Amino acid sequence: MPARDAQRARVYDAEQLVRGMFDRAGEAGHRTVEFHGSLLTLPVERRFASVESVQTYADRVLALNWVRAQWDRASAPIRVRSRAGSAAAHYDPAGAVLAVPLHTGGTGWALRELVVLHELAHHLAPEADAAAPHGPEFCSRYLELVDGVIGPEAALLLRATMLGCGVRIG
């Protein structure tokens, strides 16, 4: 029996809060949000229109010099495909496949940078990390990707929100 993914719900809760802040900042037409009593200017979070655009983005992130230097699995190709339903994006390590729900029910919630970086953090995991898919090591990888690709403000927001939700970061 596989080990329980103890942090999964907390990680998802933190991500939902952060995505909501990015959404509200974008809707308001300005990128500044109040965060723990300080004003934080959020960087732009890329959105995608298709499986092909997610594939191009994933390939480019995995090709970044600093990503390749940090994680051996960055050289392993990933394939992006559409996923039926709209509940969740998913990474399948057996085939290195990232499945994203497309625009269903008037929303393309998963066709965004934070979601794709989450799945790429799974792809970059060493085999020894498979026992804890959303464990502290995963969270560290995810935060490093967000910091290096979206920006340090996004990583600060995500890190603080994760900690506030009780997520352990390794």
C-alpha positions as CSV (number, residue, x, y, z in Angstrom):
1,M,0.0,0.0,0.0
2,P,1.5,3.4,-1.0
3,A,2.2,6.0,1.7
4,R,-0.4,8.6,2.4
5,D,0.1,12.0,0.7
6,A,-0.3,13.8,4.1
7,Q,0.2,17.4,2.8
8,R,-1.8,17.2,-0.4
9,A,-4.9,19.0,0.8
10,R,-2.9,21.7,2.5
11,V,-0.8,22.3,-0.6
12,Y,-3.9,22.5,-2.7
13,D,-5.6,24.9,-0.2
14,A,-2.5,27.2,-0.3
15,E,-2.4,27.2,-4.1
16,Q,-6.1,28.0,-4.3
17,L,-5.6,31.0,-2.1
18,V,-2.6,32.2,-4.1
19,R,-4.4,31.7,-7.5
20,G,-7.3,33.7,-6.1
21,M,-5.0,36.6,-5.2
22,F,-3.5,36.5,-8.7
23,D,-7.0,36.5,-10.2
24,R,-8.2,39.4,-8.1
25,A,-5.1,41.4,-8.8
26,G,-5.6,40.8,-12.6
27,E,-9.3,41.7,-12.5
28,A,-8.7,44.9,-10.6
29,G,-6.3,46.0,-13.3
30,H,-3.3,46.5,-11.0
31,R,-0.9,44.0,-9.7
32,T,-0.5,45.3,-6.1
33,V,-2.0,43.3,-3.2
34,E,-1.9,43.8,0.5
35,F,0.0,41.0,2.1
36,H,0.6,40.7,5.8
37,G,0.4,44.5,6.2
38,S,2.7,45.3,3.2
39,L,2.0,46.1,-0.4
40,L,3.3,43.4,-2.7
41,T,3.4,43.9,-6.5
42,L,2.7,40.6,-8.1
43,P,4.4,39.6,-11.4
44,V,2.3,38.6,-14.4
45,E,1.3,34.9,-14.3
46,R,1.2,33.5,-17.8
47,R,-2.0,31.9,-19.1
48,F,-2.3,29.3,-21.8
49,A,-4.8,28.8,-24.6
50,S,-4.0,25.2,-25.6
51,V,-2.2,22.0,-24.9
52,E,0.4,23.1,-27.5
53,S,1.1,26.3,-25.6
54,V,1.5,24.4,-22.3
55,Q,3.8,22.0,-24.1
56,T,6.0,24.8,-25.5
57,Y,6.1,26.4,-22.0
58,A,7.0,23.2,-20.2
59,D,9.8,22.4,-22.8
60,R,11.2,25.9,-22.3
61,V,11.2,25.7,-18.5
62,L,12.9,22.3,-18.6
63,A,15.5,23.7,-21.0
64,L,16.5,26.6,-18.7
65,N,20.2,26.3,-17.8
66,W,19.6,26.7,-14.0
67,V,16.8,24.1,-14.1
68,R,19.0,21.6,-15.9
69,A,21.8,22.3,-13.5
70,Q,19.6,21.8,-10.4
71,W,17.5,18.7,-11.4
72,D,18.7,15.7,-13.4
73,R,15.1,14.9,-14.5
74,A,15.0,18.3,-16.4
75,S,16.6,16.5,-19.4
76,A,13.8,13.9,-19.5
77,P,11.1,15.0,-21.9
78,I,7.5,15.6,-20.8
79,R,4.4,15.2,-22.9
80,V,1.4,17.4,-22.3
81,R,-2.1,16.2,-23.2
82,S,-5.7,17.3,-22.5
83,R,-7.5,15.7,-19.6
84,A,-11.2,14.9,-19.5
85,G,-13.2,16.7,-16.8
86,S,-12.2,19.9,-15.1
87,A,-11.4,18.8,-11.5
88,A,-7.6,18.7,-11.6
89,A,-4.4,18.7,-13.6
90,H,-2.3,15.6,-13.2
91,Y,1.3,14.3,-13.7
92,D,1.8,10.6,-14.5
93,P,5.4,9.7,-13.7
94,A,5.2,6.4,-15.6
95,G,5.0,8.1,-19.0
96,A,6.2,11.6,-18.0
97,V,2.8,12.9,-19.0
98,L,1.2,16.2,-17.8
99,A,-2.5,16.2,-18.3
100,V,-4.4,19.5,-18.0
101,P,-8.1,20.1,-18.3
102,L,-8.9,22.6,-21.0
103,H,-11.6,25.3,-21.1
104,T,-14.6,23.4,-19.8
105,G,-17.6,25.0,-18.1
106,G,-16.4,28.5,-19.1
107,T,-13.1,28.2,-17.2
108,G,-9.6,27.3,-18.0
109,W,-8.4,27.4,-14.4
110,A,-5.6,24.8,-15.0
111,L,-4.2,26.6,-18.0
112,R,-2.0,28.8,-15.9
113,E,1.6,29.1,-14.9
114,L,1.2,28.1,-11.2
115,V,-0.5,24.9,-12.1
116,V,2.0,23.9,-14.8
117,L,4.9,24.7,-12.5
118,H,3.3,22.5,-9.8
119,E,3.1,19.6,-12.3
120,L,6.7,20.2,-13.5
121,A,7.8,20.1,-9.8
122,H,6.4,16.5,-9.8
123,H,8.3,15.7,-13.0
124,L,11.6,16.9,-11.6
125,A,11.3,14.7,-8.5
126,P,13.9,12.0,-8.1
127,E,12.5,8.5,-7.8
128,A,13.3,8.4,-4.1
129,D,10.8,11.3,-3.6
130,A,7.8,9.3,-5.0
131,A,6.7,8.2,-1.6
132,A,5.6,11.8,-0.7
133,P,4.2,13.4,-3.8
134,H,3.4,16.7,-2.0
135,G,6.0,16.4,0.8
136,P,8.5,19.0,1.9
137,E,11.0,18.2,-0.9
138,F,8.2,18.7,-3.5
139,C,7.3,22.0,-1.9
140,S,10.9,23.2,-2.1
141,R,11.2,22.3,-5.8
142,Y,7.9,24.0,-6.5
143,L,8.9,27.2,-4.7
144,E,12.2,27.3,-6.5
145,L,10.5,27.0,-9.8
146,V,8.0,29.7,-9.0
147,D,10.8,32.0,-7.7
148,G,13.0,31.5,-10.8
149,V,10.3,31.5,-13.4
150,I,7.4,33.8,-12.2
151,G,9.4,35.8,-9.7
152,P,10.4,36.2,-6.0
153,E,7.2,38.0,-5.1
154,A,5.1,35.1,-6.3
155,A,7.4,32.7,-4.4
156,L,7.1,34.8,-1.2
157,L,3.3,34.8,-1.5
158,L,3.2,31.0,-2.1
159,R,5.7,30.2,0.6
160,A,3.9,32.3,3.3
161,T,0.5,30.9,2.3
162,M,1.8,27.4,2.4
163,L,3.2,27.9,5.9
164,G,0.0,29.5,6.9
165,C,-1.9,26.4,5.7
166,G,0.4,24.2,7.7
167,V,2.5,22.9,4.8
168,R,6.0,21.7,5.7
169,I,8.7,22.8,3.3
170,G,12.0,20.9,3.1
